[in-house]
């Protein structure tokens, strides 16, 4: 597998705040790679570092784009959207993109293709102020596409959008992925990440907690929620059970990670034989949500 981006032991402090803490991860080529975490988890700082907008305190990273390209040539193949462009409300989509093309030194003849790619070609002559939130975000992505990048780096692309706008951005990301682009997305919206990404890095307080491969057999084990009136006895019981990989006390119940071949009936019988009455017993297949809740403690 080719990794388009390799991050090694990246660390960044802002005064006493450790924003990124010894982060190491690899982004596969042609993946839709999500960086997921609660607010303040280091997502935007990480993107800012890999784009050269912020300098790390230690660690390094490398973009594996092309052979023997210089840094400035590599940068041209990376399109980023960390902040929404300041489009002028009374100008049309085309006129706004002409301004962006001039600033980026991108060819104006790329505007038509960019508008078609984001589904705005039919509205190319409409004033920006008439666009919906989703259309405005799609135009922002069109501005990123003007330089015909191989990689897109998007920070919270669905943030603040209405449901229709979220769907529009989701479908656009899927379309661009099918065209062979590698896309890196930072987001705190778990549901959207799960719907568009192939791989997800979960961060909390700047620390990489887990890499989750969506749809991979590597994720094929189960989660149980197990509660009892006697949580101390239940905890002692669970700690000695074979097949239990991890357990987290959620207050009224334990969230337990177990190998896939443990059935709920088997577990229920073991609890009964040990004299433990479960007032809550539920099993679910491992999902991004269950992983996120486990490693972040449910932080938003």
Short mmCIF file of the C-alpha atoms (twelve columns), coordinates in Angstrom:
data_MODEL
# 
_entry.id   MODEL 
# 
loop_
_atom_site.group_PDB 
_atom_site.id 
_atom_site.type_symbol 
_atom_site.label_atom_id 
_atom_site.label_alt_id 
_atom_site.label_comp_id 
_atom_site.label_asym_id 
_atom_site.label_seq_id 
_atom_site.Cartn_x 
_atom_site.Cartn_y 
_atom_site.Cartn_z 
_atom_site.pdbx_PDB_model_num 
ATOM 1   C CA . UNK A 1   0.000   0.000   0.000   1 
ATOM 2   C CA . UNK A 2   1.294   3.447   -0.911  1 
ATOM 3   C CA . UNK A 3   0.962   6.157   1.711   1 
ATOM 4   C CA . UNK A 4   0.483   9.611   0.238   1 
ATOM 5   C CA . UNK A 5   1.144   11.305  3.569   1 
ATOM 6   C CA . UNK A 6   3.309   10.046  6.436   1 
ATOM 7   C CA . UNK A 7   3.214   11.839  9.802   1 
ATOM 8   C CA . UNK A 8   5.863   10.951  12.349  1 
ATOM 9   C CA . UNK A 9   5.828   11.967  16.043  1 
ATOM 10  C CA . UNK A 10  4.281   15.355  15.354  1 
ATOM 11  C CA . UNK A 11  4.049   17.653  18.388  1 
ATOM 12  C CA . UNK A 12  2.787   21.214  18.702  1 
ATOM 13  C CA . UNK A 13  2.338   23.405  21.782  1 
ATOM 14  C CA . UNK A 14  0.629   26.754  22.191  1 
ATOM 15  C CA . UNK A 15  2.011   27.960  25.502  1 
ATOM 16  C CA . UNK A 16  0.861   25.448  28.112  1 
ATOM 17  C CA . UNK A 17  -1.588  23.824  25.696  1 
ATOM 18  C CA . UNK A 18  -0.363  20.627  24.040  1 
ATOM 19  C CA . UNK A 19  -2.405  20.799  20.833  1 
ATOM 20  C CA . UNK A 20  -0.812  17.806  19.041  1 
ATOM 21  C CA . UNK A 21  0.928   15.139  21.094  1 
ATOM 22  C CA . UNK A 22  3.453   12.854  19.364  1 
ATOM 23  C CA . UNK A 23  1.095   12.094  16.482  1 
ATOM 24  C CA . UNK A 24  2.043   9.337   14.055  1 
ATOM 25  C CA . UNK A 25  -0.238  8.187   11.240  1 
ATOM 26  C CA . UNK A 26  -0.242  7.323   7.525   1 
ATOM 27  C CA . UNK A 27  -2.780  8.354   4.894   1 
ATOM 28  C CA . UNK A 28  -3.247  5.773   2.107   1 
ATOM 29  C CA . UNK A 29  -3.271  6.986   -1.478  1 
ATOM 30  C CA . UNK A 30  -6.752  7.506   -2.976  1 
ATOM 31  C CA . UNK A 31  -8.419  7.143   0.415   1 
ATOM 32  C CA . UNK A 32  -10.956 9.437   2.042   1 
ATOM 33  C CA . UNK A 33  -9.158  9.849   5.340   1 
ATOM 34  C CA . UNK A 34  -11.068 11.317  8.251   1 
ATOM 35  C CA . UNK A 35  -9.507  13.004  11.262  1 
ATOM 36  C CA . UNK A 36  -12.244 12.820  13.860  1 
ATOM 37  C CA . UNK A 37  -12.333 14.218  17.343  1 
ATOM 38  C CA . UNK A 38  -14.111 16.508  19.797  1 
ATOM 39  C CA . UNK A 39  -13.505 20.240  19.667  1 
ATOM 40  C CA . UNK A 40  -9.963  20.972  20.814  1 
ATOM 41  C CA . UNK A 41  -8.618  17.565  19.821  1 
ATOM 42  C CA . UNK A 42  -5.928  18.962  17.497  1 
ATOM 43  C CA . UNK A 43  -7.604  18.356  14.140  1 
ATOM 44  C CA . UNK A 44  -7.190  21.831  12.670  1 
ATOM 45  C CA . UNK A 45  -3.689  22.214  14.090  1 
ATOM 46  C CA . UNK A 46  -2.672  18.951  12.412  1 
ATOM 47  C CA . UNK A 47  -4.039  20.108  9.055   1 
ATOM 48  C CA . UNK A 48  -2.352  23.487  9.454   1 
ATOM 49  C CA . UNK A 49  0.998   21.790  10.056  1 
ATOM 50  C CA . UNK A 50  0.819   19.429  7.069   1 
ATOM 51  C CA . UNK A 51  -0.142  22.392  4.870   1 
ATOM 52  C CA . UNK A 52  2.782   24.472  6.082   1 
ATOM 53  C CA . UNK A 53  0.590   27.151  7.694   1 
ATOM 54  C CA . UNK A 54  1.874   26.304  11.196  1 
ATOM 55  C CA . UNK A 55  5.270   24.938  12.209  1 
ATOM 56  C CA . UNK A 56  5.494   21.931  14.521  1 
ATOM 57  C CA . UNK A 57  7.702   21.912  17.617  1 
ATOM 58  C CA . UNK A 58  9.004   18.434  16.851  1 
ATOM 59  C CA . UNK A 59  8.385   15.480  14.574  1 
ATOM 60  C CA . UNK A 60  8.009   15.626  10.819  1 
ATOM 61  C CA . UNK A 61  5.839   14.621  7.877   1 
ATOM 62  C CA . UNK A 62  6.294   13.890  4.196   1 
ATOM 63  C CA . UNK A 63  4.044   14.070  1.156   1 
ATOM 64  C CA . UNK A 64  4.774   11.236  -1.257  1 
ATOM 65  C CA . UNK A 65  3.555   13.012  -4.382  1 
ATOM 66  C CA . UNK A 66  5.431   12.631  -7.655  1 
ATOM 67  C CA . UNK A 67  9.092   11.740  -7.971  1 
ATOM 68  C CA . UNK A 68  11.755  14.270  -7.204  1 
ATOM 69  C CA . UNK A 69  9.371   17.221  -6.984  1 
ATOM 70  C CA . UNK A 70  10.427  20.282  -5.037  1 
ATOM 71  C CA . UNK A 71  8.371   21.438  -2.051  1 
ATOM 72  C CA . UNK A 72  6.703   24.259  -3.963  1 
ATOM 73  C CA . UNK A 73  5.761   21.836  -6.764  1 
ATOM 74  C CA . UNK A 74  4.274   19.425  -4.244  1 
ATOM 75  C CA . UNK A 75  2.235   22.233  -2.649  1 
ATOM 76  C CA . UNK A 76  0.611   22.972  -6.000  1 
ATOM 77  C CA . UNK A 77  -0.775  19.438  -6.068  1 
ATOM 78  C CA . UNK A 78  -2.491  19.918  -2.689  1 
ATOM 79  C CA . UNK A 79  -5.770  21.826  -2.547  1 
ATOM 80  C CA . UNK A 80  -6.870  23.004  0.877   1 
ATOM 81  C CA . UNK A 81  -9.889  24.595  2.476   1 
ATOM 82  C CA . UNK A 82  -9.140  25.573  6.060   1 
ATOM 83  C CA . UNK A 83  -11.230 28.727  6.008   1 
ATOM 84  C CA . UNK A 84  -14.117 29.701  3.761   1 
ATOM 85  C CA . UNK A 85  -13.024 32.026  0.938   1 
ATOM 86  C CA . UNK A 86  -14.308 35.596  1.088   1 
ATOM 87  C CA . UNK A 87  -16.526 35.572  -1.980  1 
ATOM 88  C CA . UNK A 88  -18.158 38.836  -2.991  1 
ATOM 89  C CA . UNK A 89  -21.951 38.544  -2.643  1 
ATOM 90  C CA . UNK A 90  -22.928 40.556  -5.729  1 
ATOM 91  C CA . UNK A 91  -20.530 38.842  -8.123  1 
ATOM 92  C CA . UNK A 92  -21.429 35.678  -9.989  1 
ATOM 93  C CA . UNK A 93  -19.833 32.307  -9.321  1 
ATOM 94  C CA . UNK A 94  -17.677 32.707  -12.429 1 
ATOM 95  C CA . UNK A 95  -16.532 36.209  -11.486 1 
ATOM 96  C CA . UNK A 96  -15.649 35.126  -7.969  1 
ATOM 97  C CA . UNK A 97  -13.636 32.200  -9.269  1 
ATOM 98  C CA . UNK A 98  -11.814 34.478  -11.736 1 
ATOM 99  C CA . UNK A 99  -10.624 36.502  -8.755  1 
ATOM 100 C CA . UNK A 100 -9.498  33.324  -6.977  1 
ATOM 101 C CA . UNK A 101 -7.724  32.080  -10.108 1 
ATOM 102 C CA . UNK A 102 -5.817  35.343  -10.344 1 
ATOM 103 C CA . UNK A 103 -4.743  35.153  -6.699  1 
ATOM 104 C CA . UNK A 104 -3.707  31.485  -7.046  1 
ATOM 105 C CA . UNK A 105 -2.131  31.992  -10.456 1 
ATOM 106 C CA . UNK A 106 -4.433  29.253  -11.755 1 
ATOM 107 C CA . UNK A 107 -5.655  29.165  -15.359 1 
ATOM 108 C CA . UNK A 108 -9.076  30.732  -15.942 1 
ATOM 109 C CA . UNK A 109 -9.974  27.925  -18.325 1 
ATOM 110 C CA . UNK A 110 -10.079 25.614  -15.271 1 
ATOM 111 C CA . UNK A 111 -13.147 27.469  -13.955 1 
ATOM 112 C CA . UNK A 112 -15.653 25.716  -16.197 1 
ATOM 113 C CA . UNK A 113 -14.427 22.247  -15.213 1 
ATOM 114 C CA . UNK A 114 -14.379 23.186  -11.517 1 
ATOM 115 C CA . UNK A 115 -17.981 24.424  -11.641 1 
ATOM 116 C CA . UNK A 116 -19.081 21.279  -13.451 1 
ATOM 117 C CA . UNK A 117 -17.261 19.122  -10.903 1 
ATOM 118 C CA . UNK A 118 -19.200 20.655  -7.997  1 
ATOM 119 C CA . UNK A 119 -22.518 20.765  -9.852  1 
ATOM 120 C CA . UNK A 120 -22.764 24.556  -10.141 1 
ATOM 121 C CA . UNK A 121 -22.199 25.083  -13.841 1 
ATOM 122 C CA . UNK A 122 -25.870 25.851  -14.496 1 
ATOM 123 C CA . UNK A 123 -25.706 28.565  -11.819 1 
ATOM 124 C CA . UNK A 124 -22.382 29.969  -12.949 1 
ATOM 125 C CA . UNK A 125 -23.820 33.413  -13.709 1 
ATOM 126 C CA . UNK A 126 -25.927 33.682  -10.543 1 
ATOM 127 C CA . UNK A 127 -24.825 36.116  -7.831  1 
ATOM 128 C CA . UNK A 128 -23.157 34.438  -4.868  1 
ATOM 129 C CA . UNK A 129 -25.716 35.976  -2.485  1 
ATOM 130 C CA . UNK A 130 -28.468 33.855  -4.077  1 
ATOM 131 C CA . UNK A 131 -26.725 30.571  -3.231  1 
ATOM 132 C CA . UNK A 132 -27.825 28.224  -0.465  1 
ATOM 133 C CA . UNK A 133 -25.342 27.285  2.266   1 
ATOM 134 C CA . UNK A 134 -24.559 24.021  0.501   1 
ATOM 135 C CA . UNK A 135 -23.997 25.787  -2.815  1 
ATOM 136 C CA . UNK A 136 -21.689 28.314  -1.166  1 
ATOM 137 C CA . UNK A 137 -19.602 25.485  0.277   1 
ATOM 138 C CA . UNK A 138 -19.527 23.715  -3.075  1 
ATOM 139 C CA . UNK A 139 -18.265 26.919  -4.685  1 
ATOM 140 C CA . UNK A 140 -15.562 27.060  -2.019  1 
ATOM 141 C CA . UNK A 141 -14.502 23.542  -2.999  1 
ATOM 142 C CA . UNK A 142 -14.585 24.598  -6.663  1 
ATOM 143 C CA . UNK A 143 -12.069 27.308  -5.789  1 
ATOM 144 C CA . UNK A 144 -9.808  24.585  -4.387  1 
ATOM 145 C CA . UNK A 145 -10.152 22.545  -7.595  1 
ATOM 146 C CA . UNK A 146 -8.916  25.377  -9.824  1 
ATOM 147 C CA . UNK A 147 -5.308  24.270  -9.464  1 
ATOM 148 C CA . UNK A 148 -6.302  20.677  -10.356 1 
ATOM 149 C CA . UNK A 149 -4.893  19.168  -7.136  1 
ATOM 150 C CA . UNK A 150 -4.270  15.475  -6.529  1 
ATOM 151 C CA . UNK A 151 -5.042  15.858  -2.831  1 
ATOM 152 C CA . UNK A 152 -7.833  17.776  -1.087  1 
ATOM 153 C CA . UNK A 153 -7.507  18.826  2.560   1 
ATOM 154 C CA . UNK A 154 -10.824 20.008  3.999   1 
ATOM 155 C CA . UNK A 155 -11.447 21.310  7.504   1 
ATOM 156 C CA . UNK A 156 -15.036 20.747  8.706   1 
ATOM 157 C CA . UNK A 157 -16.552 20.879  5.179   1 
ATOM 158 C CA . UNK A 158 -20.103 20.197  6.450   1 
ATOM 159 C CA . UNK A 159 -19.953 22.431  9.514   1 
ATOM 160 C CA . UNK A 160 -22.896 24.829  9.801   1 
ATOM 161 C CA . UNK A 161 -24.770 23.430  6.813   1 
ATOM 162 C CA . UNK A 162 -28.432 22.488  6.779   1 
ATOM 163 C CA . UNK A 163 -29.345 18.831  6.096   1 
ATOM 164 C CA . UNK A 164 -29.602 19.410  2.333   1 
ATOM 165 C CA . UNK A 165 -26.218 21.131  2.273   1 
ATOM 166 C CA . UNK A 166 -24.637 18.275  4.214   1 
ATOM 167 C CA . UNK A 167 -25.982 15.783  1.660   1 
ATOM 168 C CA . UNK A 168 -24.612 17.915  -1.207  1 
ATOM 169 C CA . UNK A 169 -21.123 18.024  0.287   1 
ATOM 170 C CA . UNK A 170 -21.218 14.317  1.118   1 
ATOM 171 C CA . UNK A 171 -22.091 13.381  -2.460  1 
ATOM 172 C CA . UNK A 172 -19.457 15.755  -3.828  1 
ATOM 173 C CA . UNK A 173 -16.727 14.196  -1.677  1 
ATOM 174 C CA . UNK A 174 -17.770 10.722  -2.843  1 
ATOM 175 C CA . UNK A 175 -17.682 11.884  -6.475  1 
ATOM 176 C CA . UNK A 176 -14.218 13.422  -6.146  1 
ATOM 177 C CA . UNK A 177 -12.978 10.259  -4.456  1 
ATOM 178 C CA . UNK A 178 -14.228 8.125   -7.349  1 
ATOM 179 C CA . UNK A 179 -12.223 10.372  -9.669  1 
ATOM 180 C CA . UNK A 180 -9.080  9.191   -7.888  1 
ATOM 181 C CA . UNK A 181 -8.349  12.070  -5.543  1 
ATOM 182 C CA . UNK A 182 -7.024  11.524  -2.049  1 
ATOM 183 C CA . UNK A 183 -9.165  13.491  0.396   1 
ATOM 184 C CA . UNK A 184 -8.313  14.345  4.001   1 
ATOM 185 C CA . UNK A 185 -11.185 15.624  6.113   1 
ATOM 186 C CA . UNK A 186 -11.121 16.963  9.653   1 
ATOM 187 C CA . UNK A 187 -14.526 16.831  11.324  1 
ATOM 188 C CA . UNK A 188 -16.358 16.413  14.607  1 
ATOM 189 C CA . UNK A 189 -19.517 15.148  12.846  1 
ATOM 190 C CA . UNK A 190 -19.253 11.413  13.407  1 
ATOM 191 C CA . UNK A 191 -22.137 10.396  11.153  1 
ATOM 192 C CA . UNK A 192 -20.755 12.240  8.124   1 
ATOM 193 C CA . UNK A 193 -17.262 10.853  8.628   1 
ATOM 194 C CA . UNK A 194 -18.635 7.313   8.713   1 
ATOM 195 C CA . UNK A 195 -20.644 7.887   5.516   1 
ATOM 196 C CA . UNK A 196 -17.818 9.267   3.362   1 
ATOM 197 C CA . UNK A 197 -14.491 8.074   4.782   1 
ATOM 198 C CA . UNK A 198 -12.543 4.873   4.178   1 
ATOM 199 C CA . UNK A 199 -10.181 5.359   7.141   1 
ATOM 200 C CA . UNK A 200 -10.551 7.386   10.323  1 
ATOM 201 C CA . UNK A 201 -8.016  8.613   12.873  1 
ATOM 202 C CA . UNK A 202 -9.678  9.438   16.199  1 
ATOM 203 C CA . UNK A 203 -7.960  12.150  18.223  1 
ATOM 204 C CA . UNK A 204 -8.519  13.367  21.760  1 
ATOM 205 C CA . UNK A 205 -6.554  16.248  23.278  1 
ATOM 206 C CA . UNK A 206 -3.953  15.945  20.545  1 
ATOM 207 C CA . UNK A 207 -3.398  12.210  21.050  1 
ATOM 208 C CA . UNK A 208 -4.148  9.561   18.428  1 
ATOM 209 C CA . UNK A 209 -6.494  7.140   20.175  1 
ATOM 210 C CA . UNK A 210 -7.279  4.719   17.366  1 
ATOM 211 C CA . UNK A 211 -7.237  4.158   13.596  1 
ATOM 212 C CA . UNK A 212 -10.529 2.753   12.333  1 
ATOM 213 C CA . UNK A 213 -10.892 1.204   8.884   1 
ATOM 214 C CA . UNK A 214 -14.504 1.452   7.802   1 
ATOM 215 C CA . UNK A 215 -15.788 -1.847  6.425   1 
ATOM 216 C CA . UNK A 216 -12.616 -3.735  7.343   1 
ATOM 217 C CA . UNK A 217 -12.639 -7.227  8.830   1 
ATOM 218 C CA . UNK A 218 -10.070 -5.922  11.288  1 
ATOM 219 C CA . UNK A 219 -12.989 -4.263  13.088  1 
ATOM 220 C CA . UNK A 220 -14.849 -7.549  13.469  1 
ATOM 221 C CA . UNK A 221 -15.388 -7.834  17.198  1 
ATOM 222 C CA . UNK A 222 -18.265 -6.934  19.460  1 
ATOM 223 C CA . UNK A 223 -19.276 -4.454  22.102  1 
ATOM 224 C CA . UNK A 224 -21.459 -5.166  25.096  1 
ATOM 225 C CA . UNK A 225 -23.129 -2.798  27.490  1 
ATOM 226 C CA . UNK A 226 -23.444 -4.614  30.807  1 
ATOM 227 C CA . UNK A 227 -25.007 -3.126  33.924  1 
ATOM 228 C CA . UNK A 228 -25.837 -4.416  37.392  1 
ATOM 229 C CA . UNK A 229 -26.970 -3.073  40.764  1 
ATOM 230 C CA . UNK A 230 -23.664 -4.395  42.093  1 
ATOM 231 C CA . UNK A 231 -21.126 -2.777  39.772  1 
ATOM 232 C CA . UNK A 232 -18.122 -3.710  41.938  1 
ATOM 233 C CA . UNK A 233 -18.890 -7.431  41.727  1 
ATOM 234 C CA . UNK A 234 -19.614 -7.101  38.007  1 
ATOM 235 C CA . UNK A 235 -16.251 -5.396  37.449  1 
ATOM 236 C CA . UNK A 236 -14.373 -8.151  39.293  1 
ATOM 237 C CA . UNK A 237 -16.196 -10.763 37.220  1 
ATOM 238 C CA . UNK A 238 -15.474 -9.094  33.890  1 
ATOM 239 C CA . UNK A 239 -11.774 -8.597  34.609  1 
ATOM 240 C CA . UNK A 240 -11.129 -12.363 34.705  1 
ATOM 241 C CA . UNK A 241 -13.246 -13.385 31.711  1 
ATOM 242 C CA . UNK A 242 -11.440 -14.737 28.609  1 
ATOM 243 C CA . UNK A 243 -12.184 -12.831 25.433  1 
ATOM 244 C CA . UNK A 244 -12.726 -9.497  27.179  1 
ATOM 245 C CA . UNK A 245 -10.291 -7.056  25.584  1 
ATOM 246 C CA . UNK A 246 -11.218 -3.773  27.243  1 
ATOM 247 C CA . UNK A 247 -13.858 -2.359  29.573  1 
ATOM 248 C CA . UNK A 248 -14.863 1.190   30.466  1 
ATOM 249 C CA . UNK A 249 -17.090 2.200   33.365  1 
ATOM 250 C CA . UNK A 250 -19.870 4.423   32.028  1 
ATOM 251 C CA . UNK A 251 -21.562 4.858   35.418  1 
ATOM 252 C CA . UNK A 252 -24.641 2.626   35.193  1 
ATOM 253 C CA . UNK A 253 -22.967 0.048   32.979  1 
ATOM 254 C CA . UNK A 254 -19.633 -1.117  31.574  1 
ATOM 255 C CA . UNK A 255 -18.837 -0.747  27.876  1 
ATOM 256 C CA . UNK A 256 -16.979 -3.946  27.093  1 
ATOM 257 C CA . UNK A 257 -14.971 -4.798  23.980  1 
ATOM 258 C CA . UNK A 258 -14.909 -8.532  23.318  1 
ATOM 259 C CA . UNK A 259 -13.854 -10.975 20.638  1 
ATOM 260 C CA . UNK A 260 -16.607 -11.647 18.120  1 
ATOM 261 C CA . UNK A 261 -17.358 -15.268 19.057  1 
ATOM 262 C CA . UNK A 262 -18.825 -14.402 22.485  1 
ATOM 263 C CA . UNK A 263 -22.613 -14.608 22.286  1 
ATOM 264 C CA . UNK A 264 -24.978 -12.652 24.481  1 
ATOM 265 C CA . UNK A 265 -26.555 -15.917 25.624  1 
ATOM 266 C CA . UNK A 266 -23.180 -17.274 26.729  1 
ATOM 267 C CA . UNK A 267 -22.379 -14.107 28.611  1 
ATOM 268 C CA . UNK A 268 -25.819 -14.001 30.226  1 
ATOM 269 C CA . UNK A 269 -25.391 -17.582 31.477  1 
ATOM 270 C CA . UNK A 270 -21.944 -16.831 32.899  1 
ATOM 271 C CA . UNK A 271 -23.338 -13.830 34.754  1 
ATOM 272 C CA . UNK A 272 -26.169 -15.929 36.164  1 
ATOM 273 C CA . UNK A 273 -23.817 -18.733 37.236  1 
ATOM 274 C CA . UNK A 274 -21.710 -16.144 39.063  1 
ATOM 275 C CA . UNK A 275 -24.802 -14.889 40.910  1 
ATOM 276 C CA . UNK A 276 -24.761 -11.535 39.088  1 
ATOM 277 C CA . UNK A 277 -28.086 -10.091 37.994  1 
ATOM 278 C CA . UNK A 278 -27.703 -7.914  34.927  1 
ATOM 279 C CA . UNK A 279 -30.141 -5.035  34.736  1 
ATOM 280 C CA . UNK A 280 -28.746 -3.998  31.369  1 
ATOM 281 C CA . UNK A 281 -27.221 -6.308  28.753  1 
ATOM 282 C CA . UNK A 282 -26.905 -5.249  25.128  1 
ATOM 283 C CA . UNK A 283 -24.627 -6.298  22.299  1 
ATOM 284 C CA . UNK A 284 -23.741 -4.370  19.167  1 
ATOM 285 C CA . UNK A 285 -21.305 -4.845  16.303  1 
ATOM 286 C CA . UNK A 286 -18.302 -2.595  16.494  1 
ATOM 287 C CA . UNK A 287 -19.035 0.705   14.779  1 
ATOM 288 C CA . UNK A 288 -17.273 4.007   14.449  1 
ATOM 289 C CA . UNK A 289 -19.676 5.424   17.023  1 
ATOM 290 C CA . UNK A 290 -18.883 2.729   19.578  1 
ATOM 291 C CA . UNK A 291 -15.152 3.206   19.037  1 
ATOM 292 C CA . UNK A 292 -15.446 6.989   19.272  1 
ATOM 293 C CA . UNK A 293 -17.447 6.807   22.507  1 
ATOM 294 C CA . UNK A 294 -15.004 4.336   23.990  1 
ATOM 295 C CA . UNK A 295 -11.797 6.217   23.220  1 
ATOM 296 C CA . UNK A 296 -13.090 9.740   23.883  1 
ATOM 297 C CA . UNK A 297 -15.356 8.985   26.819  1 
ATOM 298 C CA . UNK A 298 -18.275 10.415  24.864  1 
ATOM 299 C CA . UNK A 299 -16.840 13.920  24.532  1 
ATOM 300 C CA . UNK A 300 -18.350 16.122  21.835  1 
# 
